[in-house]
Amino acid sequence: MASFVDEFMKSMGPEVSRQLSTQLGINKKTAAQIIPQVAPLILGGLKRQKDERGGEPRVDHILNKYGDPCVLDHIGALFADKARDENPDPRLGGLLGDSGIEAANMMSKQYRMDQSTASRLIPMLAPIVLGFLTRKRDQGGAGSSGIASLLDHDGDGSVLDDVAGFLMQGMAGGGGRRQGNVLGSLIGGLFGKRR
């Protein structure tokens, strides 16, 4: 998964950071730190769906329904619409569950932003991450099996080690190791296991 986050940040990071900063009124550097924290949560939710609710077909269903690659060309319009949402859902329905709320609360404290802004972060970023995954599946030659293996990068049922570096990097200067461990435990909950 680390390679996916790296690829996503290289391809989409600058524009997503700029638009997130513009629409939510947050520092661009802060926006750039948030993205690689949220992406693993979304991938973790997909992995749980794959493991518990139907394998690759379940992941395909979610990507087909919510992962429109077209949004990658209209990030500003998407974020503007999401920023006006009066009832943002960091749970993403059942994809993240309570872990989404906990992550939003944690980011609110870490970056000293109001709860309303923090609650919008995950719903705003999720369509971009899912759209990028769908494009990777359909155009990048990964296919359904490739996306499934990406969600379980090291083949042993856990991707926590794969994202640990990104979690610690994202937390640097904003809560340090203790906060990184908290987010790591949230991801562990999504995967049904703890480190």
N, C-alpha and C positions, 0 to 999 in steps of 0.2 A: 504493500500500500504506500510505503514511503515513496517509491518511484512514481506512483500515480499523483501524489500530492506535489511532488517536485515538478512533474510534467504540467500539472494544472497551474501551479504558480508561475511557471515560466511562460506558459501560453496565455493564461487569462489573468494572472495576478495583478499586473499594473492597471488594467482597465477596470477590473472588479474593485480594486482598492480605491481607485479614483471615484467611481460611481457610488460606492458605499459611503465614502467620505462626504461626497456632495449631498446625497439624499438624506443622510442621518446627521450631518453636521458634526462628524467626529474627525479626529486627526487622521490623515492619510497613513501615517506610520502605524497608528493603532489598528486601522482597518487591515493593513497588510499582515499584522500579527494575528488578527482574529481568524482570517481565512484558513490557515493550516491547522487551526484548532477545531474549527467547525467541520471541515471536510471529513476527518476520520470518524466523527460522530455519525455523520450521514452514512458513510460506508459501513460503519458498525451496525447501524439499523438495518441496512440491506443484508448484511451477513446473517443477522438473527432471523430475518424473514426467510433467507435461503435455507438455513439450518432447521428451522422449526415449522415452516409453512409451505414447503413444496419445492425446494431446490431451485435449479436454474429457471424453470418456467415461472416461478414466483418473482424472481428478480426481473425477468423479461417483462412480466405484467406491469410491475411498478415503473420500470423504465419507459415502457410503451405509453403508460398513462400519464406519468409526471415528468418524464425526461425528454422534453422537446428540444432538439439541438438548435432550433430557430432562435431560442431565447439568447443564445450566445452572440447573436448579431444585434440584439436589442436590449442590452443590459440596462441602459439608462431608463428606458420605458418600463421595464419590468420592476426595477427598484423603485421608481417613482410611484408605481401602482401599489407595490407592497408597503411602501413607507406610509401610505394613506390608510392602510388597513387598521380599523379601530380595534379589532380583536385578533391580533397575531397569535399563531399557535406554534410555540417552539416544540411541541410534542410531535408536530407533523402528522397529525392523526394518531395512528398507532405505531408509526415507524420508529420513533425514538421513545415514546412513552414519557414517563416522569423524568427520565434522564435528560430530555430536552429542556424541561423546566429547570432542573438543577444546574445544567450547563449555562442557561441564560442568567440565572441568579448569580452564578460564580463570575461570569464575565462582567456583570453589572458591578460587582464589588471590585474585581481586579482592575477594571479600567475606569472606575468611578463615573459610570454613566447611569442615567436614570433607568428604572426598570422597564419603562415603555420602550425605550430605544433598544435595550438589551434583548427584549422579547422579540424584536423584529429581525435580529441578526440571522438566526437559523432559518426562518421562513424565507428570508430574502436570498440567502446563499444556496439553499437546497435546490431550487430549480436550475441554477447554474451548474452545480456539481453533478446533478442527475443528467442534465443536458450534455455535459461534457462526457460523462460515462456512456451515454447512448451513442454519441458521435464516435467515440472510441470503439464501441461494439460494432457499429454499422459500417464505418468508413476506415477504421484503423486496422481492420483485419483481426481484431481480438475475438469477435463472436461471443456467443453466450458462455461457452466454456471458458474463454479467456477472461471474461468479466468475473465469472465465479472463482477462478483461480486467483484473480487479483484480490478478491475479498478475503482470500485465505492464502496470503502470499507465500508463507513459509511451509504450507502443506500440513501443519499439525493441528489445525483447528483454532489457532490463536494468531491474531495479527497485532497483538499489543506490542511485541518487541519491534515490529516494523514501524510503528508510529511513535515510539517512545522519544526518539530524537527530535521529531517535529514538535511533540508536546513540550519538551524541555526548552527547545529553542523559542517557541511561541511564548512561553511563560517567563523567559529571561527578562529581568527588570520589572516584572509585574506580578510578583508573588513567589517567584523562585520555585524550588523543588517541592515545597509543601503543596502549592497550588497545582503543580504539574501532576503530582501523585493523585490529587483529588480528581482531576479530569481523566487521568489514566484509570482510576477506579470506576468512573462513570462508563467509560468504554468497556471495561471489564464486565460491568453489569449488563451492557447490551449484548455482549458475546456469551453471557451465561456463565462466566468464570471470572476469577480474580487472579491477579498475578501473585 
